[in-house]
Amino acid sequence: MSDLTLYNYDLDEHCYKVRLLLSILGIEAETISVDAFPGKEHLRPPLLELNPSGRLPFLKDGGLALFGAEAILAHLARNYGTQSGYLPVDGIGFAESMNWLMFSAHDLDVTSRARRQAIFDEPGDLAALRRESKMKLRIMDDHMTMREFDDVHFFAGLRPTIADIALFPAFALSRDYGLDHDEFPALRRWARRVRRLPGFINMPGIPHYH
Amino acid sequence: MTEAAGWYPVGLSAGIEAGTSAGTRVEGVELVVWRDSSGGIHVWEDRCPHRGMKMSFGFVRGDHIACLYHGWQYDAAGQCRLIPARPDLNVPDAIRIGTYPVEERCGIVWAALGTAGVLPEDRETLPVRSLYIERDAGAIAVDLTAQHAEALGDRLYRLAMDEQIVLVALQPVDKATTAQHIVVDAITARDAGGGRKAAFAWAQRYRMNAEAAR
């Protein structure tokens, strides 16, 4: 049933999450470029008719239509990467990965707003958004500090999951909105491990070490 | 670094893995802390002389650190050795980055940023974490003393916590921010995981109270 079409905007970190998982799992998908900025093409017909949520990324899989990174990540891991373990099926791994997937969707929204304010000049108080973002990254750094005591190096379960993919851009792109990595040592070490996953790809703003 | 004296803690030894770099600040001065692939630790000014890019954004290659912008590579002495756009150029001695004396003691990286002071005596420790608190270092030092912490030398405190001895090194990041680099004395540690978790819980509580008290 591989008939995947991803509506993608290269500078959007949520679209990047899906591109990253597709690459890691080695899944082929047709990509359609959306002029989200400055064109706001996703908020006008015909794209808005196709995807009334107006949310990117948007994925068509045959007759199935999904919007938002989290549902798409779960779908891809469940239906195209069953052996990969990216969507854990065991009780604890599943629970923890869902917990952090929801954290990325809800709590980390402030980091997306901070970044859109900083790079696309969207309305917002950047200093306040940056400060709230810092508090969210602290929660993540605290969690990964604790995990290291048990010699575990990913957010949920024992191995990389879609939670790591969903959480990665908010930290990796934090310099876009003026938050440096200095104060998050455990996240630095975690991000290094994510970068080393086979199939890892970059996006603009996440440096390629030449 | 003007009135500054002695050794400043800039990170946990275990926090900087071989082949990685991290940015930090001491009293507002930007530093890069990096470890080469053979394990040697380095603390430098965080600025590439070429375009002023932060070296901490760059990457480590063997015993060199490279700038993210144009890949200029510097050796462990801070001397530029390779300019990729001019690979045949014998790089002039003037292209170098300022370095600081650095030592690792008690599982903590120390850099001498002013006139030399006294380094703490080395002892075996287990890393807990580096904790960044939005309070100035002076207030935290007063606080730790009030909690019966014993000062062991330049910016290092010893706390008895249940059965364990916990060491806390204070890094004044800027006027409003302090880093606590926290380790457990290995001889007194309850066990590798549990003892560190207890110290971690202390640190969480400490930060909440310290920031609420502002």
Chai-1 contact restraints between the chains, C-beta under 6 A:
chainA,res_idxA,chainB,res_idxB,connection_type,confidence,min_distance_angstrom,max_distance_angstrom,comment,restraint_id
A,T145,B,R129,contact,1.0,0.0,6.0,A-B,restraint_1
A,F149,B,G193,contact,1.0,0.0,6.0,A-B,restraint_2
A,F149,B,R196,contact,1.0,0.0,6.0,A-B,restraint_3
A,F149,B,K197,contact,1.0,0.0,6.0,A-B,restraint_4
A,D182,B,G23,contact,1.0,0.0,6.0,A-B,restraint_5
A,D182,B,T24,contact,1.0,0.0,6.0,A-B,restraint_6
A,E183,B,Y132,contact,1.0,0.0,6.0,A-B,restraint_7
A,P185,B,G15,contact,1.0,0.0,6.0,A-B,restraint_8
A,P185,B,S130,contact,1.0,0.0,6.0,A-B,restraint_9
A,P207,B,L68,contact,1.0,0.0,6.0,A-B,restraint_10
A,Y209,B,F59,contact,1.0,0.0,6.0,A-B,restraint_11
